[in-house]
């Protein structure tokens, strides 16, 4: 629509994929786990209200489209009998997931396993050949065109460096250490619960600040500052209730795992394998980041909800009532503890920092931003000032000194942002 702000159009695009993923999950509950319509809808609501899905379905990000395509792949893989036409569909869907986010190449392990498991219905060599050929043509072809022609990496060495992306030359790889379990727990649990309200508890805030010194938590703390003490403790009680139900459900699933496998091996096994493959990788690649645990979170919920009629809910709560109670609990925790406050831009610390100079700088001014990778883009968006960021390629102290002298010579103003403060050079 003419005049529509571009961010709304992109957010609508993201919401479309999030909604589409929920539609496939509902179909999963109905046609794979054979839940009744009401139970399937309530189970889908639980997943929709989980923080990772909710937030990234209304945010400008790339995580919902691949979630949709991977769940679609699993929908075909979990058929009673997979045939060669299903392999072709899975290959195409998997390519689309990879094109939205490269990490989904990991799902190839699940696809190859599924082809081998279904060797009675498909010729393994032919199926693998077709799967690889589709992948090379669709995903490989698009990466070649994008990198070689559109991005200008027109040599094999340049193109390979472009394809490697963040896997080389960055600090995203993390060796296993004593901190790994804490980081994994943080990322995985954050995909379920936003948990911003916990920053209002001083002991928890201190522990998180200490554990994640390499991640700025100032914006999280600022967002939580608007939540009242009474609301914080109410949300804590709801969270304890949620954790109790969740852990009890997981325990019941493992206790009855053999019965579940006998009943639904074609559904449970590929979903479990997907969880394991992705989780092992993300134990080494930024394990504390919730975005990389959204798929695993969704699949865990699908397993717990889909098998609930077989393993029964904790404390023998009736299925419909239990699912509604969990959906309302997850909604309340994430809306009143996170999403409600995220809707107001004045609760955004980066925006509030930008507002400190927004009315004072213009096109003739320079702002130097020291190691604040989000703030620099806020300043670029909300002001006309020239921005020099110390964490961007091409930065050097010499370049900074030259630019400062140039702007001061032209009677422009120079602001330097360092250690959460703006200082002005005259």
N, C-alpha and C positions, 0 to 999 in steps of 0.2 A: 504494500500500500504506500502511495506517495506520502512523504512526510513522516513515516514511521521511523523512530530512532533505530539505527542498525542493531543495537544490542537486543531490542525486543524481537526482531526477526530471528536472530541467532538463538536467543533463548527459546523461542517457539520451536525452532528446529530441534534443539536438545530435548525439549519437553515431548515432542513427537516420538523420538526414539525411546525415551523413558516409558511413555505410555504404551508403545508397541511392545517393549520388553515385558511389561506387566500383562499384556494381552496373551503373549506366548506362555508366560508362567501360569496364568489362569487355565489355558488349554492343557498345559502340563498336568496340573492338578486334576482336571476333568478327564483327560484321555489317557494318561499314563498311570496316575495313582487312583483314578476313579473315585475322587471325592464328590460329594453332592454339591450342587451349585452354591449353596450358602457357605459351606465350609471352604470351597475353592475361592470364593470371593473374599471371605474373611482372611484366609491364608495369604492371598495376594495383597490385601491391605497391609498385613504385617510387614511384608517385604517393601511395599511402597512407602511406608512410614519410617522405615529404617533410614538412618541418617545418610549413609552413602548414596542410596538410590534417590532419596527425596532431594537432597541438596544438589546433586549433580544432574538431576532432571530439570532443574530450574536455573542452572548456572551455565555459563559459556565455557564448556569443556568438551572433551572428546570421549568420555568414558561410557556414555549410554549407547551410542551406536554399536560398538563392539560387544557390549553386553547382550544386546538384542541378537546379534548374529551368532554369538557363541551359544546362547540358549536355544536358538533355532537349530544349530548343528546338533546339540544334544537331543533335541526333540526327534530328529531323524535317527540318531544313533541308538536311541532307547526303544525303537520299534522291536517287536517280537522277532521279526525277520527283516534284516536290512539287505536290499538288493543293489545292483550296480547303478541304477538310477538314483538311489539315495546317496551313493558315494559321490556322484557328480554334483548333486545339490549341496552336499556337505562341503565339497571342495570349493564351490563358488561362494558359499556363505563364509567359509573360513578365510578366503581371499579378501572379502570385504571387511572382515574383522581386522585382518592384518593391515589393510590400507588405512584404517582409522587409527590403529595403534599397533606398532611393530611387535610389541611384547606378545601378542596373540599367536605368534609363530609357535609358542609353547604348546598350543592345542594340537599340533601335528602329532605329538606323542599319543594323544587320545584317539585321534582318527586312525592312525596306523594300528593301534591296539584293537580298535573296533573292527577294522577290516580283517585282521587275523582271526579274531574271535568268530566272525561270521563267514569263515572260509567254506562252510557247507553251502552257503547261498551265493557267494561271489568267488570268482577266481582271483586269488590273492595277487598274483603278479599283474594281471590286467587291471585290477582295481587300484593297486598302488601306482601303476604307470599312469593311469588316467588322472588320479588325484595329483600326482606330481606335475603332470603336463599342464593341467588347469592352473595349478599354483604358479608355475613358471611363467605361463602366458599372461594370466590376469594380474597377480600380485607383482611378480618379477617384471613384467612388461611395464606396468604403471610406475614402478620405482625407477626403472631405467629411463622412461620418458621424462618423468619429473626431475630426476637428478641430472641427466645428461643434457636435455634440451631446455627445460624451463628454469633450472637453477644454474645452468652453465658449467657444470662439472664435466667437461668434455674430454676427459682422459680417464683411463682405467684407474689410475692411482687416486685422482681427485674424486671420482665417483665412489670408489670403495671407502674413502675417508668420509664422504657424505653419508653413505649407507651405515657406517659404524656409528655415526651420531654421538650420542651421549655415552656410549659404551666404552669410549676411549678418551683419556685426557680429562676426566672429571672424577670427583670423589664419591660417585654414587655406589660403587661396589664397596661392600663392607664385609670383612672377614668375620667368621664366627668368633664370638667372644662372650664374656660373661654378661654383656649388655644385650646380646641378641634376643633372648627370651622376652626381656622387658620391651624392646622395640617392636617385636612381633606382636606381643599382647596389645601394645598401644595402637598399632595400625589396624589390627583385626577388630579390636573392641570399638575403636572409633568409627568403623564402618557401620556398626549397629547403633551406637549412641553418640550423638554430637558431644555431649558432656561439657559444654562450655561453662555450665554453672559450677563445676568443681573448682574453678579458679577463684571462686568466692570463699573457699575454705583455705585458710592460710597455710596449713601443713601440707595440703595437696599441691597448692601452687608452688611452694618452696621445693617439694620433691620433683615436680615436673620441670621447673626451671633448672634444677641441678642435673637431672637426667638428660635434658635436651638442650645443653648449652649451645650446640651448633645450630639450633633452630630458634629463630626469634619468636617468642610467644607473647610479645607485647600486644599485638592486635587481638589475640584471644582473651587476654586479661582485660583489655579495654572493653571488649564486647560484653564480658560477663559483669562488668562493674554496675550495670543497670539492674541486675537481678537482685531482688530483695532477699534478706536472710531467711524469711519465712518460706519463700518460694524455693530457695536452695535446699532447705531441709526437707520440704515436701517432695522435691524431685529426687533427693537422695533416698527417701523411703521407697518411692516408686522404682528407683533403679535397683535397690536391694531385692524387691519383689521380682523384678524382671530377671535379674541374675539368678535368683533361686530357681525360677521356673525354667530358665534356659539350661542351666547346668544339670538340673534334674532330667530334662528331656534328652540331653546329650547322653547322660548316663544310662537312661532307659534304652536309647538307641543301641549303644554298644552292648548292653546286657542282652538284648534280643537280636543281636546282629545276625546270627545264624538263621533265625526264623525270617528276618527281613530279606536276607539273601535268597533263601528258598522261595520266598513269595515274589520278590521283585528284583532278581539279580540283574536282569537286562536294563533296569532303570538305575539302581543304586550303584552298581559297579562303575559305569563310566562317569557318573557324577563324583564318586569318591576319588577316582583316578584324576579327574580334572582338579579337584581341590588339592590333592597331594602334589601334582606337577607344578601348579602355579605357586603353591605355598613354599615348596622347597626353593624355587627360584627367588622368591621375594624374601627369603631369609638372608640372602646375600645382596639384594638390590633395594636399598632404601626401605627396610622393613617397617619403619615407623610411619610411613605415608599411607593414609587410609584409602586413597584412590586405587592402590594396587591390591586391596583386599575386598573390593566391592563384589567381584565375581564369586570369590570363595564364600563371602557372607551370604549372598543370594542362594548359592547351592546348599549351604548348610541349612538355611531356613527351609528350602524346598524339601530336603531330606527329612527334617524334623516334622514338618507339617504334613507332607505326603504320606509318611509312615505312621502318623499319629493314630489312625484307626486300628493299626496292628499292635503298636507298642503301648497305646493308651497314654493320655496326658498324665502328668504327675498328680498325685493325690486323687486319682480317678475322677478328675473333673470332666463333665460332659464335653464332647468335642466342640460343639457349636459355641457354648458358653465360654469355654477356655480360649478358643481362638479369638473371639470378640474381646475378651478381657485383655489378652496379650496385645491385640491391635490397638486398643484404647490406651494401654500403658505405654507402648512404644510411641504412639502419636503424642501423648502428653509430655513425655520426657523430651522428645526431640523438638516439638513446637515451642513449649514454654521454656525449655532449657537452651535452645539454640535458634531455631528458624524464626521465631517471632522477632528476635532482636536483629537477626541478619537482614530483615526486610527494610530496615531504616538505615540509609546511608550515613546518617549522623552517628551511628554506632560503629562505623568503620574507622579504625585508628588512622589508616593511611589517608583517608579523605580529610579527617580532622587535622592532620599534620599539614596537608596541602593547603587547607583553608588559612593557615597562619600567614602564608605569603600570597595567596591567590589574588587578592585585590591590590597587591603592591608591585607585582612583576608584569612585564610586558614583553613584546617581541625584541626589544633592545637589551634585555637582561639575560644573565646567565645563572643557572642553578647547578652547582656541583653536588652530586649525591654520592656519598661514600658508602658502598656496600649495603644498599637497601634496594634489593632487586624488584620489589613491588612498588615502592614509593616513586621511583623514577618515572614509571608509566602513568601514575596518577598525576604527577606534575605536568607531564607532557599533554595529558588529556584535558586537564582543567585550566591550564595556563598556556600562554603563547611563548613562554621563555625558552631559550635554548638550554637543553639539559645535557650535562656531561656526567656519565655514570662510571664509577671506578671499576665496576665488575663487568664491563662490556668489552668485547674485542676492540683492540686499537687504542685503548686507554694507556696513557703514560703520564707520569708526573710532569714531564717536559711539556706535553700537550696541554695539560691543565694550566701550567704557569703562563704559557703563551696566550691561551684563550682569555684568562683572567685579565692580563695586561691589555688585550685588544678591546674587551668590553669596557674596562675602566677608562681607556683612552677615548672611547666613543661616548663617555659620560653615562654608560649603562651601569646598572646595579648588579652586583655579584653576591649570591647567597651560597653558602657552603653548608650542606647538611651532614653532620657527623655526630655520632653518639647521641642520637635522638634530639638534636638541637640545630636550629638554623643560626648561622652567624653571617653578618653582612660585611662585605668589604667595600670600602669607599675609594 
